[in-house]
Structure formats: C-alpha cells, structure tokens
Amino acid sequence: MTARHTTTPADQVDPAGFRGAMASFATGVTVVTVRSADGDLHGMTVNSFSSVSLDPTLVMVCLAESSRGLELIEDAGVFSVNVLSHSQESVSRWFADRHRPADSTMFTGVAIELGATGCPTLREAAAAFDCRVHRLVAAGDHVIVIGEVVSLTHRTELEPLVFHAGGYRSLSAPASAGRALLHVVRGE
Ligand SMILES: Cc1cc2nc3c(=O)[nH]c(=O)nc-3n(C[C@H](O)[C@H](O)[C@H](O)COP(=O)(O)O)c2cc1C
C-alpha cells in the first residue's frame, strides 16, 4: 500500500494544515493554575508542556497572548502545571471552556490544595510541577513561559490522559468520553 502524504511549502501552509499536522503529535494534557495577588484562583487547559533543563530544573508552556491565564501568571510570577490523569477528561474540557466562571468558583467540585508557590494543585493529577517564572519569551501570538520547578508531586499509580488528533485517549482503555464526575468539593 502506498503511504499518503502531502508536502506544503512554508509560504502556503495555512492554519488548518498546520493544526492538522500538529495533531499527529500525541501529548499529555495539563491544567496550568495560578493564584493572583488578591487570592483569586485560575486554571486553563494546556498541552504545550515540555521539560527544558535538568540543572536548573526548568519546564515550559506556550500560552496565547490573549489568555487570561498568561496575564495572571505575568503578574503573580508563579504557576503550577498539573498533568491530568486518565479519568480527568472532563477536567480538561472544563478548564478549556471559555464560558466557565472567571473567578475561583471555576474550581468548585475540583479537589485542590495550595502548593509551595500558593498556586492550586489538583489532587487527582498524575503529577504537579509548582514553578516560579524563570523567563517569558514572546513568540508570535503566544508567550513561552519558562518556569523553575520549586516543588514536584508525582502520583506514580495514575496513568496520564492522552490527547491525539483532536481527541482524548487513555493508554490502557478508551477515555471516559466526558462521563467522569468531579466529585470532591474544594476547600477540604
Ligand atoms: C487539549 C487542549 C490543549 C490546549 N492547549 C493550550 C496551550 O498549550 N496554550 C494555550 O494558550 N491554550 C491552550 N488551550 C486552550 C485554552 O485552554 C483555552 O483557550 C482557555 O479557555 C484559556 O483560558 P483563559 O483565557 O481563561 O486563561 C488548550 C485547549 C485544549 C482543549
């Protein structure tokens, strides 16, 4: 069978073609959180997460210039990256929903605790990287946010949620298709 492919010169690549090719890259899914100076909590779904350096320990996310999360992180100078576990598809959808509440009530029903930086970390996440902002790098319509990890949580028994070709996947079983309930009340 002949493999099907297209090759497009850079000056003819459109957003849909770019997104389509990027969709072949499977990622995990994170929720990036921040606690602002006035105590308000914010979270947004992000899959542009990567490790950067071991010494010092640096990670990065790329956030849209227009995102509220970026504005809050720039002000606070701290953020937390929470790697979602396989049962958290509904959490991913929620923190990507632009109609969710703009204030801390967006965390209602999500089990959290405040990490070393004061940012919320999700108790059911597979891992959490609590970070101090190391550097912000403007890049097109996004900003690369590089963070120095000040605290790390790893729940080794939890499998990650996987995002591929615009859909959610689990390593061992089909993802829960949005049926998972957020069952723990914040503030415990
Ligand atoms: C799977 C997935 C991955 C996403 N990854 C990113 C990302 O890497 N960077 C980004 O800026 N937005 C990303 N988004 C979109 C944001 O979650 C969405 O725009 C959110 O509403 C932004 O919230 P805010 O503007 O209130 O901070 C992603 C959404 C989904 C569903």
Ligand as a Chemical Component Dictionary entry (heavy atoms), coordinates in Angstrom:
data_LIG
# 
_chem_comp.id                   LIG 
_chem_comp.type                 NON-POLYMER 
_chem_comp.pdbx_formal_charge   0 
_chem_comp.three_letter_code    LIG 
# 
loop_
_chem_comp_atom.comp_id 
_chem_comp_atom.atom_id 
_chem_comp_atom.alt_atom_id 
_chem_comp_atom.type_symbol 
_chem_comp_atom.charge 
_chem_comp_atom.model_Cartn_x 
_chem_comp_atom.model_Cartn_y 
_chem_comp_atom.model_Cartn_z 
_chem_comp_atom.pdbx_ordinal 
LIG C1  C1  C 0 -6.367  19.820 24.830 1  
LIG C2  C2  C 0 -6.215  21.328 24.885 2  
LIG C3  C3  C 0 -4.946  21.885 24.908 3  
LIG C4  C4  C 0 -4.784  23.274 24.952 4  
LIG N1  N1  N 0 -3.508  23.784 24.980 5  
LIG C5  C5  C 0 -3.321  25.119 25.036 6  
LIG C6  C6  C 0 -1.991  25.649 25.073 7  
LIG O1  O1  O 0 -1.000  24.920 25.038 8  
LIG N2  N2  N 0 -1.848  27.007 25.170 9  
LIG C7  C7  C 0 -2.931  27.853 25.200 10 
LIG O2  O2  O 0 -2.740  29.084 25.276 11 
LIG N3  N3  N 0 -4.215  27.363 25.164 12 
LIG C8  C8  C 0 -4.428  26.030 25.092 13 
LIG N4  N4  N 0 -5.698  25.524 25.071 14 
LIG C9  C9  C 0 -6.837  26.454 25.044 15 
LIG C10 C10 C 0 -7.149  27.053 26.451 16 
LIG O3  O3  O 0 -7.356  26.030 27.406 17 
LIG C11 C11 C 0 -8.450  27.902 26.379 18 
LIG O4  O4  O 0 -8.299  28.894 25.389 19 
LIG C12 C12 C 0 -8.807  28.519 27.721 20 
LIG O5  O5  O 0 -10.159 28.955 27.667 21 
LIG C13 C13 C 0 -7.939  29.710 28.097 22 
LIG O6  O6  O 0 -8.392  30.222 29.333 23 
LIG P1  P1  P 0 -8.142  31.683 29.887 24 
LIG O7  O7  O 0 -8.081  32.644 28.715 25 
LIG O8  O8  O 0 -9.350  31.938 30.793 26 
LIG O9  O9  O 0 -6.874  31.635 30.683 27 
LIG C14 C14 C 0 -5.901  24.136 25.004 28 
LIG C15 C15 C 0 -7.191  23.561 24.998 29 
LIG C16 C16 C 0 -7.335  22.174 24.936 30 
LIG C17 C17 C 0 -8.725  21.577 24.928 31 
# 
loop_
_chem_comp_bond.comp_id 
_chem_comp_bond.atom_id_1 
_chem_comp_bond.atom_id_2 
_chem_comp_bond.value_order 
_chem_comp_bond.pdbx_ordinal 
LIG C1  C2  SING 1  
LIG C2  C3  SING 2  
LIG C2  C16 DOUB 3  
LIG C3  C4  DOUB 4  
LIG C4  N1  SING 5  
LIG C4  C14 SING 6  
LIG N1  C5  DOUB 7  
LIG C5  C6  SING 8  
LIG C5  C8  SING 9  
LIG C6  O1  DOUB 10 
LIG C6  N2  SING 11 
LIG N2  C7  SING 12 
LIG C7  O2  DOUB 13 
LIG C7  N3  SING 14 
LIG N3  C8  DOUB 15 
LIG C8  N4  SING 16 
LIG N4  C9  SING 17 
LIG N4  C14 SING 18 
LIG C9  C10 SING 19 
LIG C10 O3  SING 20 
LIG C10 C11 SING 21 
LIG C11 O4  SING 22 
LIG C11 C12 SING 23 
LIG C12 O5  SING 24 
LIG C12 C13 SING 25 
LIG C13 O6  SING 26 
LIG O6  P1  SING 27 
LIG P1  O7  DOUB 28 
LIG P1  O8  SING 29 
LIG P1  O9  SING 30 
LIG C14 C15 DOUB 31 
LIG C15 C16 SING 32 
LIG C16 C17 SING 33 
# 
